[in-house]
Amino acid sequence: MDVNKFRAICRPIRIIVGLALIAYGVYSGIQWFYLGFIPLIAGLVNFCPACIITKKCDTPSK
């Protein structure tokens, strides 16, 4: 997969997963799902810990 395509879908997926985990946490009352704030914040500030570990999508050069 092209790095730019991976970068383009990675951020929205993190935001959606974060929101889904938080919503399920509110619905079920299980507080562990509030950890969905981690992928949500990572998506909003465009930071991807998985990209750093896997080297799939390096940050753009300045």
C-alpha positions as CSV (number, residue, x, y, z in Angstrom):
1,M,0.0,0.0,0.0
2,D,1.2,3.5,-0.9
3,V,2.4,5.5,2.2
4,N,0.1,8.5,1.2
5,K,-2.9,6.2,1.0
6,F,-2.2,4.7,4.3
7,R,-1.7,8.1,5.9
8,A,-5.0,9.2,4.4
9,I,-7.1,6.4,5.9
10,C,-5.1,6.1,9.2
11,R,-6.3,9.3,10.8
12,P,-10.0,8.9,10.2
13,I,-9.9,5.3,11.4
14,R,-8.3,6.4,14.7
15,I,-10.9,9.1,15.2
16,I,-13.8,6.7,14.5
17,V,-12.4,3.9,16.7
18,G,-11.8,6.4,19.5
19,L,-15.4,7.7,19.3
20,A,-16.8,4.2,19.1
21,L,-14.9,3.0,22.2
22,I,-16.0,6.1,24.1
23,A,-19.7,5.6,23.0
24,Y,-19.6,2.0,24.0
25,G,-18.1,2.9,27.3
26,V,-20.9,5.4,28.0
27,Y,-23.5,2.8,26.8
28,S,-22.2,-0.2,28.8
29,G,-20.9,1.6,31.8
30,I,-17.5,-0.1,31.6
31,Q,-14.9,2.5,32.3
32,W,-12.1,0.7,30.4
33,F,-13.6,1.8,27.2
34,Y,-12.9,5.4,28.1
35,L,-9.4,4.6,26.9
36,G,-10.9,5.5,23.5
37,F,-9.7,9.0,24.3
38,I,-6.2,7.8,23.3
39,P,-6.9,7.0,19.7
40,L,-9.3,10.0,19.5
41,I,-6.7,12.5,20.6
42,A,-4.0,10.8,18.5
43,G,-6.2,11.2,15.5
44,L,-7.1,14.8,16.2
45,V,-3.5,15.9,16.6
46,N,-2.4,13.7,13.7
47,F,0.0,11.6,15.8
48,C,0.2,7.9,15.2
49,P,2.1,5.7,17.7
50,A,1.6,2.7,15.4
51,C,3.2,4.5,12.5
52,I,6.3,5.2,14.6
53,I,6.6,1.5,15.6
54,T,5.9,0.0,12.2
55,K,7.5,2.7,10.1
56,K,4.6,2.4,7.7
57,C,3.9,6.1,7.4
58,D,6.7,8.4,8.4
59,T,5.9,12.0,9.2
60,P,6.4,14.3,6.2
61,S,9.7,15.9,5.8
62,K,10.0,19.6,6.5
